């Protein structure tokens, strides 16, 4: 949690996680944790939150936001028409086939 001070820099507040909070997050994620796992996860998540708090103290004034740490270039080939696979080759590994299509169970009745 942070708020801005008069200079516009965030005020860093520390946040510790309780076992109950981690238990609730585990419940939301549908994870069944033993008490030992819960204790270890609480410690690990608290360390992650503390590290994020440390990162908030880094002066980023004048730094442009990045989408990636390194410049990326399009590595795709040109999109040019090419012959498709024959139907028999495309469906060779299909578990089930109906005519020239994959056969799958109905999702909706």
C-alpha positions, 0 to 999 in steps of 0.5 A: 500500500502506498500514498503520495507525499508532497514531493509526489514520491510514493510513501512506502508502507510495509505489509505483512501477510497473516496466515489467515490471509494466505489461507483465504488466498489458498481457498480462493485458488482451491488449494488444500494446504497442510499447516506446514505448507501454510506456514512455509507459504506465508513465509515465502509470500511475505518475503515476496511482498517485502521484495516488492516493497524494496523495489518501490523505493528505487528512484525511477524519475525520468525513466520511460516505462518499458513493455520489455527489458530488451528490444524485440523485433518481429521474427515471423515469416511473411504471411504468404499463401501455401498449400495446406496439408491433405485432409488425411495427413491433417487428421492422421492422429485424430482420436476420432474422425467424422468424414473430413473433420475431428469428432469431439463430444458435444459441449451443448445439447 
